[in-house]
Amino acid sequence: MKTYNVYGIGHALVDIECHVDEPFLDAVGLQKGSMTLVDQARQNLLAQQLNTRIIHRSSGGSASNTMIGLAQLGGKCFHSCKVADDALGHFFTADMRDNGVDHAILPCDTQQGTTGRCLVMITPDAERTMCTHLGVSETFAAENLSEPHLAQAEYLYIEGYLVSSPTTLNAAITAKTWAKTHGVRTALTFSDVSMIQFFRSGMDAILADGIDLLFCNENEALCYAGTDSLEVAIRQLKEIARSFCLTLGPRGAILYEGGTLLEIPGIKVNAVDTNGAGDLFAGAFLYGITHHHSIAQSGHLAIQASAQLVTQYGARLQRNQAIDIKKNFRSAS
């Protein structure tokens, strides 16, 4: 029996969430709904402008959010990433530990840089725009992986943002190779359209021999397939993934497994912040399929969790919310 349901790898970031309006995004030259990588100087300047607008702070990063979501629902997971020996690094590791995520994150010497930070700007329509400085997370490498822990997982979960640098891409490919050696299934999230647009060769390298489970949203699927037809995009995804979850925002999700497509309807809510919704969807879905639930049941659980999340600020649920969602889901099953 495996020790962990999922072994995750990704960038370690501290999320700083702020309220903004669209004129502010235009003024600072950011495209609404995008993720932009910037150097530390530009991010510091932007952070000064946002200082009075901060509403929330938490450990973040796509895979980190997914692991926390899985752990809150009762799953067992291990996460590998990289932080600096600074205030944000210690905040990140303590937050992961307090949320039940096992890890071997040892803060590196501050001379090597600072912990990554993501400024998450929320507009009134609940859309999130991210401005990220990766810090030492950009140097996450194969040597930061733990093969023994990976071998004890049912799934390896790879964050798509890792394609953005040669070092982190190599770590992802190494982890996938180890997973195949140890009979561990591999899941990948595209993470963001920009990773497909600007780092396509890296994404294709991870997908070279296919993937067991792919997570993506509608825009990412269309971008990957180079089409404006969802039907065409789905055919393309079938060629690279043995199963996939294609999220459609408030319209729900399309799931694929064993040659069968399933449509999971969305839940109508008053959304205020969509940051982390896709990450939590992946965490809840992975919890479901590793705890004897069908793909359809897991999809419904993931929709319920992400629908709850977007009604509040922050990229994760409160613990009592996760417990209630799981309890109500079991009652309805």
Secondary structure as a PSIPRED ss2 file (coil, helix, strand):
# PSIPRED VFORMAT (PSIPRED V4.0)

   1 M C   1.000  0.000  0.000
   2 K C   1.000  0.000  0.000
   3 T C   1.000  0.000  0.000
   4 Y E   0.000  0.000  1.000
   5 N E   0.000  0.000  1.000
   6 V E   0.000  0.000  1.000
   7 Y E   0.000  0.000  1.000
   8 G E   0.000  0.000  1.000
   9 I E   0.000  0.000  1.000
  10 G C   1.000  0.000  0.000
  11 H C   1.000  0.000  0.000
  12 A C   1.000  0.000  0.000
  13 L E   0.000  0.000  1.000
  14 V E   0.000  0.000  1.000
  15 D E   0.000  0.000  1.000
  16 I E   0.000  0.000  1.000
  17 E E   0.000  0.000  1.000
  18 C E   0.000  0.000  1.000
  19 H E   0.000  0.000  1.000
  20 V C   1.000  0.000  0.000
  21 D C   1.000  0.000  0.000
  22 E H   0.000  1.000  0.000
  23 P H   0.000  1.000  0.000
  24 F H   0.000  1.000  0.000
  25 L H   0.000  1.000  0.000
  26 D H   0.000  1.000  0.000
  27 A H   0.000  1.000  0.000
  28 V H   0.000  1.000  0.000
  29 G C   1.000  0.000  0.000
  30 L C   1.000  0.000  0.000
  31 Q C   1.000  0.000  0.000
  32 K C   1.000  0.000  0.000
  33 G C   1.000  0.000  0.000
  34 S C   1.000  0.000  0.000
  35 M E   0.000  0.000  1.000
  36 T E   0.000  0.000  1.000
  37 L E   0.000  0.000  1.000
  38 V C   1.000  0.000  0.000
  39 D C   1.000  0.000  0.000
  40 Q H   0.000  1.000  0.000
  41 A H   0.000  1.000  0.000
  42 R H   0.000  1.000  0.000
  43 Q H   0.000  1.000  0.000
  44 N H   0.000  1.000  0.000
  45 L H   0.000  1.000  0.000
  46 L H   0.000  1.000  0.000
  47 A H   0.000  1.000  0.000
  48 Q H   0.000  1.000  0.000
  49 Q H   0.000  1.000  0.000
  50 L H   0.000  1.000  0.000
  51 N H   0.000  1.000  0.000
  52 T H   0.000  1.000  0.000
  53 R H   0.000  1.000  0.000
  54 I E   0.000  0.000  1.000
  55 I E   0.000  0.000  1.000
  56 H E   0.000  0.000  1.000
  57 R E   0.000  0.000  1.000
  58 S E   0.000  0.000  1.000
  59 S E   0.000  0.000  1.000
  60 G E   0.000  0.000  1.000
  61 G C   1.000  0.000  0.000
  62 S H   0.000  1.000  0.000
  63 A H   0.000  1.000  0.000
  64 S H   0.000  1.000  0.000
  65 N H   0.000  1.000  0.000
  66 T H   0.000  1.000  0.000
  67 M H   0.000  1.000  0.000
  68 I H   0.000  1.000  0.000
  69 G H   0.000  1.000  0.000
  70 L H   0.000  1.000  0.000
  71 A H   0.000  1.000  0.000
  72 Q H   0.000  1.000  0.000
  73 L C   1.000  0.000  0.000
  74 G C   1.000  0.000  0.000
  75 G C   1.000  0.000  0.000
  76 K C   1.000  0.000  0.000
  77 C E   0.000  0.000  1.000
  78 F E   0.000  0.000  1.000
  79 H E   0.000  0.000  1.000
  80 S E   0.000  0.000  1.000
  81 C C   1.000  0.000  0.000
  82 K C   1.000  0.000  0.000
  83 V C   1.000  0.000  0.000
  84 A E   0.000  0.000  1.000
  85 D C   1.000  0.000  0.000
  86 D C   1.000  0.000  0.000
  87 A H   0.000  1.000  0.000
  88 L H   0.000  1.000  0.000
  89 G H   0.000  1.000  0.000
  90 H H   0.000  1.000  0.000
  91 F H   0.000  1.000  0.000
  92 F H   0.000  1.000  0.000
  93 T H   0.000  1.000  0.000
  94 A H   0.000  1.000  0.000
  95 D H   0.000  1.000  0.000
  96 M H   0.000  1.000  0.000
  97 R H   0.000  1.000  0.000
  98 D H   0.000  1.000  0.000
  99 N C   1.000  0.000  0.000
 100 G C   1.000  0.000  0.000
 101 V C   1.000  0.000  0.000
 102 D E   0.000  0.000  1.000
 103 H E   0.000  0.000  1.000
 104 A C   1.000  0.000  0.000
 105 I C   1.000  0.000  0.000
 106 L C   1.000  0.000  0.000
 107 P C   1.000  0.000  0.000
 108 C E   0.000  0.000  1.000
 109 D C   1.000  0.000  0.000
 110 T H   0.000  1.000  0.000
 111 Q H   0.000  1.000  0.000
 112 Q H   0.000  1.000  0.000
 113 G C   1.000  0.000  0.000
 114 T C   1.000  0.000  0.000
 115 T E   0.000  0.000  1.000
 116 G E   0.000  0.000  1.000
 117 R E   0.000  0.000  1.000
 118 C E   0.000  0.000  1.000
 119 L E   0.000  0.000  1.000
 120 V E   0.000  0.000  1.000
 121 M E   0.000  0.000  1.000
 122 I E   0.000  0.000  1.000
 123 T C   1.000  0.000  0.000
 124 P C   1.000  0.000  0.000
 125 D C   1.000  0.000  0.000
 126 A C   1.000  0.000  0.000
 127 E C   1.000  0.000  0.000
 128 R E   0.000  0.000  1.000
 129 T E   0.000  0.000  1.000
 130 M E   0.000  0.000  1.000
 131 C E   0.000  0.000  1.000
 132 T E   0.000  0.000  1.000
 133 H E   0.000  0.000  1.000
 134 L E   0.000  0.000  1.000
 135 G E   0.000  0.000  1.000
 136 V H   0.000  1.000  0.000
 137 S H   0.000  1.000  0.000
 138 E H   0.000  1.000  0.000
 139 T H   0.000  1.000  0.000
 140 F C   1.000  0.000  0.000
 141 A C   1.000  0.000  0.000
 142 A H   0.000  1.000  0.000
 143 E H   0.000  1.000  0.000
 144 N H   0.000  1.000  0.000
 145 L C   1.000  0.000  0.000
 146 S C   1.000  0.000  0.000
 147 E H   0.000  1.000  0.000
 148 P H   0.000  1.000  0.000
 149 H H   0.000  1.000  0.000
 150 L H   0.000  1.000  0.000
 151 A H   0.000  1.000  0.000
 152 Q C   1.000  0.000  0.000
 153 A E   0.000  0.000  1.000
 154 E E   0.000  0.000  1.000
 155 Y E   0.000  0.000  1.000
 156 L E   0.000  0.000  1.000
 157 Y E   0.000  0.000  1.000
 158 I E   0.000  0.000  1.000
 159 E E   0.000  0.000  1.000
 160 G H   0.000  1.000  0.000
 161 Y H   0.000  1.000  0.000
 162 L H   0.000  1.000  0.000
 163 V H   0.000  1.000  0.000
 164 S H   0.000  1.000  0.000
 165 S C   1.000  0.000  0.000
 166 P H   0.000  1.000  0.000
 167 T H   0.000  1.000  0.000
 168 T H   0.000  1.000  0.000
 169 L H   0.000  1.000  0.000
 170 N H   0.000  1.000  0.000
 171 A H   0.000  1.000  0.000
 172 A H   0.000  1.000  0.000
 173 I H   0.000  1.000  0.000
 174 T H   0.000  1.000  0.000
 175 A H   0.000  1.000  0.000
 176 K H   0.000  1.000  0.000
 177 T H   0.000  1.000  0.000
 178 W H   0.000  1.000  0.000
 179 A H   0.000  1.000  0.000
 180 K H   0.000  1.000  0.000
 181 T H   0.000  1.000  0.000
 182 H C   1.000  0.000  0.000
 183 G C   1.000  0.000  0.000
 184 V C   1.000  0.000  0.000
 185 R E   0.000  0.000  1.000
 186 T E   0.000  0.000  1.000
 187 A E   0.000  0.000  1.000
 188 L E   0.000  0.000  1.000
 189 T E   0.000  0.000  1.000
 190 F C   1.000  0.000  0.000
 191 S C   1.000  0.000  0.000
 192 D C   1.000  0.000  0.000
 193 V H   0.000  1.000  0.000
 194 S H   0.000  1.000  0.000
 195 M H   0.000  1.000  0.000
 196 I H   0.000  1.000  0.000
 197 Q H   0.000  1.000  0.000
 198 F H   0.000  1.000  0.000
 199 F C   1.000  0.000  0.000
 200 R H   0.000  1.000  0.000
 201 S H   0.000  1.000  0.000
 202 G H   0.000  1.000  0.000
 203 M H   0.000  1.000  0.000
 204 D H   0.000  1.000  0.000
 205 A H   0.000  1.000  0.000
 206 I H   0.000  1.000  0.000
 207 L C   1.000  0.000  0.000
 208 A C   1.000  0.000  0.000
 209 D C   1.000  0.000  0.000
 210 G C   1.000  0.000  0.000
 211 I E   0.000  0.000  1.000
 212 D C   1.000  0.000  0.000
 213 L E   0.000  0.000  1.000
 214 L E   0.000  0.000  1.000
 215 F E   0.000  0.000  1.000
 216 C E   0.000  0.000  1.000
 217 N E   0.000  0.000  1.000
 218 E H   0.000  1.000  0.000
 219 N H   0.000  1.000  0.000
 220 E H   0.000  1.000  0.000
 221 A H   0.000  1.000  0.000
 222 L H   0.000  1.000  0.000
 223 C H   0.000  1.000  0.000
 224 Y H   0.000  1.000  0.000
 225 A H   0.000  1.000  0.000
 226 G C   1.000  0.000  0.000
 227 T C   1.000  0.000  0.000
 228 D C   1.000  0.000  0.000
 229 S C   1.000  0.000  0.000
 230 L H   0.000  1.000  0.000
 231 E H   0.000  1.000  0.000
 232 V H   0.000  1.000  0.000
 233 A H   0.000  1.000  0.000
 234 I H   0.000  1.000  0.000
 235 R H   0.000  1.000  0.000
 236 Q H   0.000  1.000  0.000
 237 L H   0.000  1.000  0.000
 238 K H   0.000  1.000  0.000
 239 E H   0.000  1.000  0.000
 240 I H   0.000  1.000  0.000
 241 A E   0.000  0.000  1.000
 242 R C   1.000  0.000  0.000
 243 S E   0.000  0.000  1.000
 244 F E   0.000  0.000  1.000
 245 C E   0.000  0.000  1.000
 246 L E   0.000  0.000  1.000
 247 T E   0.000  0.000  1.000
 248 L C   1.000  0.000  0.000
 249 G H   0.000  1.000  0.000
 250 P H   0.000  1.000  0.000
 251 R H   0.000  1.000  0.000
 252 G E   0.000  0.000  1.000
 253 A E   0.000  0.000  1.000
 254 I E   0.000  0.000  1.000
 255 L E   0.000  0.000  1.000
 256 Y E   0.000  0.000  1.000
 257 E E   0.000  0.000  1.000
 258 G C   1.000  0.000  0.000
 259 G C   1.000  0.000  0.000
 260 T E   0.000  0.000  1.000
 261 L E   0.000  0.000  1.000
 262 L E   0.000  0.000  1.000
 263 E E   0.000  0.000  1.000
 264 I E   0.000  0.000  1.000
 265 P E   0.000  0.000  1.000
 266 G C   1.000  0.000  0.000
 267 I C   1.000  0.000  0.000
 268 K C   1.000  0.000  0.000
 269 V C   1.000  0.000  0.000
 270 N C   1.000  0.000  0.000
 271 A C   1.000  0.000  0.000
 272 V C   1.000  0.000  0.000
 273 D C   1.000  0.000  0.000
 274 T C   1.000  0.000  0.000
 275 N C   1.000  0.000  0.000
 276 G C   1.000  0.000  0.000
 277 A H   0.000  1.000  0.000
 278 G H   0.000  1.000  0.000
 279 D H   0.000  1.000  0.000
 280 L H   0.000  1.000  0.000
 281 F H   0.000  1.000  0.000
 282 A H   0.000  1.000  0.000
 283 G H   0.000  1.000  0.000
 284 A H   0.000  1.000  0.000
 285 F H   0.000  1.000  0.000
 286 L H   0.000  1.000  0.000
 287 Y H   0.000  1.000  0.000
 288 G H   0.000  1.000  0.000
 289 I H   0.000  1.000  0.000
 290 T C   1.000  0.000  0.000
 291 H C   1.000  0.000  0.000
 292 H C   1.000  0.000  0.000
 293 H C   1.000  0.000  0.000
 294 S C   1.000  0.000  0.000
 295 I H   0.000  1.000  0.000
 296 A H   0.000  1.000  0.000
 297 Q H   0.000  1.000  0.000
 298 S H   0.000  1.000  0.000
 299 G H   0.000  1.000  0.000
 300 H H   0.000  1.000  0.000
 301 L H   0.000  1.000  0.000
 302 A H   0.000  1.000  0.000
 303 I H   0.000  1.000  0.000
 304 Q H   0.000  1.000  0.000
 305 A H   0.000  1.000  0.000
 306 S H   0.000  1.000  0.000
 307 A H   0.000  1.000  0.000
 308 Q H   0.000  1.000  0.000
 309 L H   0.000  1.000  0.000
 310 V C   1.000  0.000  0.000
 311 T C   1.000  0.000  0.000
 312 Q C   1.000  0.000  0.000
 313 Y C   1.000  0.000  0.000
 314 G C   1.000  0.000  0.000
 315 A C   1.000  0.000  0.000
 316 R C   1.000  0.000  0.000
 317 L C   1.000  0.000  0.000
 318 Q C   1.000  0.000  0.000
 319 R H   0.000  1.000  0.000
 320 N H   0.000  1.000  0.000
 321 Q H   0.000  1.000  0.000
 322 A H   0.000  1.000  0.000
 323 I H   0.000  1.000  0.000
 324 D H   0.000  1.000  0.000
 325 I H   0.000  1.000  0.000
 326 K H   0.000  1.000  0.000
 327 K H   0.000  1.000  0.000
 328 N H   0.000  1.000  0.000
 329 F H   0.000  1.000  0.000
 330 R H   0.000  1.000  0.000
 331 S H   0.000  1.000  0.000
 332 A H   0.000  1.000  0.000
 333 S C   1.000  0.000  0.000
